[in-house]
Amino acid sequence: MTESIDNGVFWKGISWWLVRISPFLILYLIVKLTFFAGYFSVFGSEQSQLLAHDFFIKVLLSVCAFITLLAIHKHFIKILESALYKAGNSIFYSPKHAKYVSSVLSYSLLYFIYIVIFVMVLNIWLASVFGWILEFLTGSAVTVISFVFGVFASSVLGNFIAYYVLNKVKDIKPGDRVKIDENFGDVIDIDLIFTHIRNLDNEVVSIPNIVLVTKGIKNYNKYPEVVVHFDLFLPHGTDFVKAKQAIIEGARKTKDRISDREPTIWFKQMDMWTVGCEVRVPTRNVLEVGKVKSDLMESVLAELKRRRIPTGRGSEAKVKR
């Protein structure tokens, strides 16, 4: 559906461009034909005829360049932005990030086209002065294009763009407690290349900005409440009613839990020796989820031990929203 819309926009842009540029192309042909047919003799000497011919041609070519620029700005830049957005959705974890990156790249390319067309128009009117520019654009086009795309593809520019995106969407700010990829800690600074966080071991970790927009950010300051998940295994033969009561009681005693919702327990899996369950403990103490997780494990295991209820394999705790 989106592809058909893009095709419709493309052909609409082509039609818009052809309708407006055709009269000037026809005038261009008329000027050329009348000049070679000798009708420019009305302008006097051969030098005057040549000057008049050059003037009309330059005006018509300048108008054609201006119409082409309008068509790119009005129609084709939307197609490019849409294509970059679709490509970005497969790279960036957030549609907002993909939108801002596609906008930056498409309008950067648009400004580059502005400069190229402006230089071309200058060359039309001042060929003797700007001849070297034309030679550069034609003779070194491959080198220039390769360089431009190489810079855009480089990680340095990618981090610059990611910095712009982060400032636009405002996903994080200094002071937020976040999880970025496998790094958990507090944001202390965001610069053009890196985002710096201080982890729970008091180490400063510098993460490239491009990682934030591609891997994703979990910002605990934006969550009113999170749930600590605790996986526990009980051997067969356990009184599961008593075990469930003990687990919930131990979860209630978790220090600094700060939540009105009760802990819950789900029985999820079973193998030859154990039954696996998941203890779910809500907490509004989102900035101390590591401590809450540790206290939860300690409290539940202590309550099970107090009631002499055995546990099976090792347990694993994790935090989800």
C-alpha positions, -999 to +999 in steps of 0.1 A: +000+000+000+028+024+010+047+015-021+018+023-044+014+057-026+051+064-032+047+055-069+017+078-071+037+107-055+066+100-079+045+102-111+026+131-097+059+149-092+071+139-128+038+153-142+041+185-122+077+190-134+070+182-171+039+205-173+060+234-160+093+228-177+079+219-212+071+254-223+106+266-215+121+236-233+100+244-263+112+281-261+148+268-259+143+249-292+127+279-308+156+301-298+181+276-312+162+272-345+156+309-350+193+316-343+206+291-368+179+301-393+194+336-392+164+354-377+186+369-350+198+394-377+173+418-362+198+423-333+224+437-357+260+425-359+271+389-354+284+397-320+251+413-309+232+382-323+255+359-303+250+380-271+212+379-276+213+342-282+234+335-251+212+357-230+179+339-239+195+305-235+209+314-201+175+328-189+157+296-201+182+272-186+181+292-153+143+289-152+145+252-159+170+247-131+146+267-107+116+245-117+137+213-112+146+225-077+110+233-069+100+198-081+126+182-059+116+203-029+078+199-034+076+162-045+107+141-046+121+149-012+090+133+003+097+101-016+133+101-004+122+108+032+097+079+030+123+055+017+148+065+044+121+061+071+112+026+059+149+017+059+154+033+093+125+012+108+146-019+103+176-003+120+163+019+148+143+005+177+119+035+178+098+049+149+105+084+163+142+079+159+138+066+123+116+096+115+141+122+128+171+104+111+153+102+078+143+138+080+179+149+088+194+129+059+168+138+033+170+176+041+208+174+042+207+159+007+182+186-004+206+214+008+234+197-011+212+198-042+205+235-036+242+242-036+249+221-067+221+238-087+231+273-074+267+266-086+254+254-120+233+286-125+263+307-116+283+287-141+257+294-168+260+332-163+296+334-154+312+305-173+346+322-176+348+327-138+333+294-126+346+271-153+369+254-129+338+246-107+321+229-136+353+209-143+355+199-107+318+188-106+321+168-138+357+155-136+356+146-099+320+137-095+326+101-086+352+111-060+330+137-044+299+114-043+320+086-028+334+109-002+299+123+008+283+089+011+314+077+030+311+104+055+274+099+059+280+062+064+308+067+090+302+061+126+312+096+136+285+113+116+261+085+127+268+096+163+262+133+154+228+124+139+220+102+169+228+131+192+204+154+172+177+127+175+182+122+212+178+159+218+147+160+197+128+130+212+142+137+247+142+100+257+169+106+284+186+134+302+214+137+328+203+122+361+180+095+346+186+059+356+187+039+325+195+005+309+212+008+275+220-025+259+237-044+289+247-012+307+227-001+338+233+031+357+227+069+359+232+093+329+259+119+338+264+135+304+254+134+267+278+149+242+281+148+204+296+114+202+290+095+235+265+092+263+282+087+296+266+067+324+278+058+359+270+021+367+263+006+401+300-002+405+307+036+403+324+031+369+318+056+341+308+039+308+309+058+275+283+045+250+282+057+214+250+077+207+242+055+177+238+025+201+210+043+219+189+048+188+196+013+174+196-009+205+170+011+226+168+027+260+150+017+291+145+048+312+133+039+347+125+076+355+097+074+331+081+043+346+057+049+375+061+013+385+081-018+375+078-055+382+107-075+395+105-111+381+121-138+402+123-174+388+122-201+414+123-239+411+106-262+435+112-300+436+084-325+429+067-336+461+066-300+475+033-288+491+028-262+464-001-245+484+022-239+514+051-230+491+030-204+473+019-189+507+055-188+519+068-172+486+041-145+487+047-138+524+084-135+518+078-112+488+056-090+510+084-086+534+108-073+507+124-040+519+116-008+501+091-024+478+067+006+480+037-006+461-001-010+467-003-041+445+002-075+459+030-099+448+018-127+426+032-161+415+028-180+383+036-217+378+052-217+343+070-249+336+078-284+348+106-309+341+115-343+355+127-330+389+113-295+395+084-272+389+093-236+378+074-206+390+078-169+385+074-145+415+062-111+404+067-082+427+055-047+417+075-017+431+074+021+426+110+023+438+121+022+402+155+039+409+165+011+433+154-020+413+187-037+418+184-034+456+147-044+455+157-075+434+184-085+459+161-080+489+133-099+472+155-130+466+168-128+501+134-124+517+117-152+497+145-177+502+146-169+540+109-175+543+111-208+524+140-219+547+121-208+578+092-230+568+115-258+557+104-258+521+132-270+498+141-253+465+153-268+432+178-254+407+194-220+409+171-190+405+174-160+383+159-125+387+152-099+361+133-066+358+105-059+334+082-030+331 
